[in-house]
Amino acid sequence: MRILLIEDEKKTAAYLAKGLGEAGFQVTTASDGEAGLNLALAKTFDLFIIDVMLPKRDGWSIVATLKRKDVRTPILLLTARDSVRDRVKGLELGADDYLVKPFAFSELLARVRSVLRRSSAGHEREHLHIHDLEIDTRKYKACRSGTPLHLTSKEFLLLAHLVRRAGEAVSRNEIANQIWDIDFPINTNVVDVMVRRLRAKVDDPFKEKLVRTIRGVGYVLKSD
């Protein structure tokens, strides 16, 4: 999952980027509001973490601009201002959550995951389709070229995640976090075993192979 962190305090930005990176997120940082807004509009992210008090353009202005341009990426605001009025203002502008400084990193991580879960639940399509592969996320059913794929619940979750990220490299740690909710780097081959089992059902019976290995990185599902 890709996060844009807009934070002008260098030590805070470095600390948060390091912690989020260790938790399996890809973090891009910006140190002022203008640069942050330009990145938010130019690239695709899964979450924005925005400090309210920023040079050149404050967090309120960034949120308002993103909403005006119909950017639907969820937003977590960070601020040292603890008044109810400020929190309400952020939420009314369109932020999804609000965290007051100082905070424990564990709380930030919990808020990040909560916002992402809510966003996923609110926007997730019931039917996913790529090449000859079709997935019904509501019924937990998948088929390829009209042939039902008899997947376990974990195999189905893995396949759905790869389809949503089709064309992008997905690391083993990200898979572990999505499928087993493991928050730390894993050294076992549990992910590789799961992928092999998935391939046996999704790829082996068919001529075109969809799941590919990227050595030293993870896996990618072939995009259209």
N, C-alpha and C positions, 0 to 999 in steps of 0.2 A: 504494500500500500504506500502511495506517495503522499508525503506531507510537505506543505510549504509553511515554514516558520518565519514570521516577520517579527523580529525582535532586535532592538537597537543596543541592548546591553550585551556586550561581547561575551562576557563570562556566562551569563544566563543562556545565551543562544548556543554557545559551545556545549554547555552542560546538558541542555535539553536535546540537542542534536545527537550527542553521544548516547544518551540514554535511550532515545527513540530508535536510534540505529541498532543498538544492542537488542532491542525488543522486536526487531525484524522490519522496521519501517525504513523507507528511503526518504531522507530528509534533505530538502533544499532550503537554504536560508537567505534572507534579505535583511539588511540593517537599517533601512528607512522605508517609509510608507510609499514613496513614489516608485522605488525599485520593486518593492513587494507587489504593488498593484500591477505593474507591468508584467511581472512573472505570472501572476495569477490569471491575467487575461491572455497571455501568450502560450502557456503550457497547461497540460491536464494534470490535476491533482485529485486525490481522494479526500483531502482535508486541508483546511487552512487553520493555522494557529496564529492569531494576530494580537500583538500587544496594542493596547489602546493609545498610550502616549508614545508617539513616534515622531521623529523629525521628518520634515517636508510634507507629510500627510498623515493625519491621525487615523487610528483604527476605525473610528466611527465613519469617517469619510470613505475608507476602503470598503467597509461592509455595504454602505449605501450605494456606492458605485457598482459593486459586484451584483447587488440585487437589481439595480436599475438595468444592467446589461443582461439580466436573466441567467447569471452564473449560479448554478444550483449546488455547487460543492458545499458541503457542510462547513460551518465556521465555529471555532472555539476561541473566545476572546480571553486575553490575559490582561489584568490591570491591578494597580495598587489602590485603586479607588473602590472603596467598599460600601458606598452608599446604595440604598435600594434604588434610588432614582437613576444612578448610573447603570446598574444591572438591568433595570427595566428598559432603559434606553437602548442598550445593546440588543436585547431580545426583540424589542419592537422593530429595530432596524433590520432584523433577520438573522442574527446570530443564533446558533443552535445550543450553545452553552457558554458559561461565564465562570472563570476561575480567578479568585482574588489572590494576589501575591501578599506574603510569601506562601508557598504551598509545597507539600511533599511531592517528589516525583511520582511516587506510587499513586497519588490522587490524580495527577495529570494523566498518567497512563490509563487509569480506570476511566476517566472522563473521555479520553480519546477513543477508547474501544467502545464505550457506550454510545457516543455520537455516531461512530461508524456503523455500529449494529443497527441503530435506529434509522440511519440513512439507507442502509442496505435493505432493511425490511420495508421501508416506504417506497423504494424505487425499483425493487427487484422485479424483473419480468418473470411471469410464470412459465413461459415457453422460450427456450433458447435453441438456436439453430445455427449450425455451421457445417459447411460441406453437406454430407449426407447424414450428419448426426443431429438428432433432435432430443431435447430434454424437457420434461415437464417437472418443474421444481415443486409444484404443489402436490403432485401425486407421487413424486420420487420415482419417475419412470424415465427410461432412456431407450432409444432405438437407433440403429444405424442401417441405412438403406431399407428401412421398414422392418428390420429384424430386431426383436426385443433383446436388450442387454440385461442380463440377470446380475445386477450389481448389489453388493452389500451397501449398507447405509454410508460407511466411510468411503467406499469406492465411488459412490454417487456424489458425495460432497466434494471429493477430490476432482472428479470429472467436471462438475459444475463450476468449480473455482477456476480450473484451467480454461474452460470455455469462455468464462467472463473475462479472462485475461489473455485471450487468444492473441498470438503474435508477440507476447511479452514473456521474458524470462521470469520464471517463478522459482525462488530459492527453496531449498529444503527446509530452512527455518520458517519461511512463510507458510509452507504447507503444513508443518507441524503445528504452527499457531492456529491456522484455520481449521484443521481437522481434529486436532487433539487439545487445542487451547494450551499448548506448551509455550511458555514465555521465555525460554532460555535456549541457547544453541544446543543442538543434539549431536552426539557423536556415534549413535548407533545407525544401522542401515534400515531402520523401520520405515522411513519414507521410500527408500529405493525398493523395498519389498512390496510396499503398497502400489507403487507405480508399475512394477512388473506384473502384479496381479491385474491391475487395470488394463494394461496393454494386452494381456492374454485374452481379454474379453472385447476390448474396443478396437484393437489393431490387428491382432494375429489372424482372425478369420477373414480379413478384408485386404484387398490389394493395396489401397492407399493408406499409408501410415500417418496418423495424426499427431501422436505424442512423440516428441523428440527430446533427446538429452543434450544439454549444453554443458560440456565438461567443465568442472570446477565452479559451476553456477547453479544449475538446477534443471528445470524442465520447461518446455514451451509446447503449446498446442498450436498446430499449423493454422494460420488464419486464412480467411477467404481471399 
